């Protein structure tokens, strides 16, 4: 059976429980952490993860509130990889007038992070924190660190939002990309700042560029017609996003559905956020 169908079936089954159980197993995304991207192909919702990249998220919020992103093109789109945007020049060479942001490739994770392990193959433990896939040291290491935290870093799985940069690791400015495939080569070298919680199929439908031009789309590229934080929208127009808490029954059911579908090929990038969305 198709993996997406299995995950959807699991989500429907999980949501059939009573309201009291759901309250303990679901969390509501804060409006200031919900990026609402309306595109020429439909709406995309991205949950921002300030714990992973506080400075980059401050930049995204600042530019969003300025209206900087409205009308900008998805100037570079490579199928099964990513869709890149955020350049006012539409070429990949532009940015904002604000100074560049220093790379935030790793962060410190505490026991209150809500992390749930999914797989232990390879170095580190891979799992989900919030809606972001991460690789991290095990909780046991917290007992021997001065801050009672351990190192962690985001993983570039489908749906993950990352900051684009030039050759310097500290050259991120305004451009960002939304992953449509898995690319481990980016792990540890680019900043992850969130994940798509609705509309990944919209991102996958964006007009792609040619391989010969490294995905550059050109004049007829799809655009971000309007980008807003949910907190800037009137309450009656805000989408409300609830995400299954990592380690909860709904989350575990989705993980097991993915594990069954993928078998020996199962990995952290097969786990997509399980969400309930209303309003908007």
N, C-alpha and C positions, 0 to 999 in steps of 0.2 A: 504493500500500500504506500502511496505517496506520503513522505514525511510530513508535509504541511497538513495533510488531512488527518494524520495521526495526532499531531500536536493540537489541531483545532478540536478534534474529538475529545482529547484529554481535557482541554480548557472548558468545553461545554459541560463535561461530566463534573469537573471540579466546581463549577459555578452553580451547580444544582443544590448545593448545601444551603443551610439556613443562614440568615443575616448575621446571627451572633458568631457563628464559626468564621464567616468571611471577614468580620471585623478584625479577628486575631490573625488572619492569614494574608491579608491584603493591606497595602499601604497606599495612600494617595500622594501623588507627585505634587510637590509645592508649585504653585503657579509661577513663581520666580525661577523655577528650574525646568519649566516646560517651554521649549522653543517651538513656535507654531510657524511652519514654513509653507506658505501657499505658493504652489508652482503652476506653470502652464499645463501640467499634467495631473494636478491634484494636490491634496494636502499631505504634509509629512510632519509628524510630531517627534521631537527629539527630547529625551530627558537628559538634562545637564547633570554632571556629576562633579560638584565642587571639591569633593574630597580628593579626587584624582588630579585636578588641574585648576586650582583656584584662580591663578593669574590669567589663564587663557579664558576661563569662563567670565571673568570680569571684563575682558576685552570683547567677547561675544555679546555680552549684555550691553556694554557701552555702545557698540556699533549698531546693535539692533535698535536700541532706544533712540539713536540718532536717525534711524531710517536709512542707514548706509547700505543695507543689503537689498532694499527694495528695487526690483527691476534688473538685478545682476544676473548674468548668464551662468549656466552650467557649462563652462567653457572647455572643460576636459572631461570626457566620459569614456571609460574603458569597460566594456561588458565583463561581468564576473570579477571585477576589481573594485572600481570606485567611480563616483561622480564628484568633480571638483568645481567649486564656485567661490564667490567672495572677492573677485577682482573687478574693480570698476572699469578697467581697460578691456576686460574680456579676453585677454591674451595669456594670462598666467604670470605676467611681469609686474602687475600693479599691486597696490595696497592702499591702506589708509594713511592719513597724515600722522597718526600716532606712532610712537616708537615701537620697535620690534619687542617681542615677548621672549623671555628666556625659556628654554625648553623645560618641560615638566614631564619627564619620561618615567619617573618612578615616584612613589609617595609612601608614606608610613601608614600602616593599617593597624587599628586597635581591635580589641575584642568586641567593642560595641559597633563594629562596622556592618554587621549583618551579613557577613560573608558565609557562603556555603560551598564546601568543596564538591566538585563534580568528577574530577579525574586526577589521578596521581602519577600518571606516566610521564617520564622525563624529569628534568630538574624542576623543583618547585611543585606546589600544589595549584591546580587550576580549578577555578570556580567562578561564582557570580557574586558581586557586591553591588547591591541595588539592582541595576539592570546591566551593569558593565561586566564583561568577562575579564578576569584578571588572573595573573600568575603571582604567587606569593609564597613566603615562607610559612611553615605551619605555625599554628597558635602556640605550640609548646615553646617556640623560640622566644616568645614574648617575656618569658620568665627570666631570661638572661640579658635583656636589653634595658638600657637606662630609662627609656621612655615607655617601656612595656608595650611597645609596638614592633611590627616587623615590616620589612620592605615589600612592596607590591608594585605591579605595573599592568597597565591595560593591554589587552590583546586585540589585534585587528581582525575581528570576526565580522561576518555580514551584519550590517546595521550600525556598526560602531562609527562614531563621528571623530575625526582626527583633524589636527591643524596641519595645513600645508606649510612648507618652509623651503628656503633655498639651501645652499650647501652648508651654511653655518647652522649648528644645532639650536642657536638662539635667534633665528631669523623669522620666526612665525609673526604674522601681522594681522591680516584680515581674512586670508583665504583658508577655506576648510574643505573637507571632503567627507562623503558618506560612503561607507563600504558596501559593496554588493556581493563581495566574495571574501574568502579568507586569504590573507597575505602575511605570513609569519615574518617575512623579511623586514616589515615595518616595526615589528615589536622591539621596544627599547630604544628606537631611534626617532620616533615621532610621538607627539602628545595625543593621547586619547582624552576626550572631554565629555563624552556622552554616548547615547545610543538611540537609534530610531525605535520608538515604541508603537508607532503606527505609520503605515505608508511606505514600507520597504518596497512593495510592488510598484509604487509610484517612482521611486528612485531607479528601480531596474528598467522602467519604461522610458526614461529620458533619452533623448536623441544622442547616439554614440558618435564618436569621432573615428577617423580612419587609423588603422594600425600604423600606416606610413608616417602619420603626423603625430604619433604618440598620443592619440586620443583627442587632439584638438578638434573641436566641433565646427567652429566657424560662425558665420553671420546668423544662421538659422537655428542656433542653439536654443534649447528650452531655458526658461528664466524662473527666478524666484520673484513672483509678482509682488508678494508682501511677506515680510518676516517680522514677527512680533513675539514678545514674551506673553504667556497667558495672563500674567499679572497685569499687563497693560490693557487687556480687553475688559469690557464691561462684564460683570459676573454672569449675566444671562447669556453671554456669547462665548464664555470660556469652555473649552473642552475639559472634562474632568477625567484624569487617567489614574486608574488603580492598577498596581503591579503586584503580582504574587510575591510574597516575601521569600527570599532564598531559604531553603530548608523546610518550608511549609508543605502541607499536603498537596496543594495545587502545583507548586513548583516541582516537587518530587515526582508527581504523576507525569508532568510534561517531560522531565528528564528521562524517566523510564520509557516513555513512549518513543523518544528520540533514540535512546539506547537500543531498544528493540528493533527499530526501523533500520538503524545503521550497523548493528552488529559489531564486528571487529573493527570497523572503520569509525566508530563513534568517537567524538572528541568534543571539547568545550564549545567549539564554534557551531555545533549542531543544536545548541540550546538557545532558543530565542525567548525574550521576555513573554510571560503570560500576562495579558492585560485585559482590563475591562474599561471601556471608554463610553462616556455619556456626554451629552451637551455639545456645544460648539456648532 
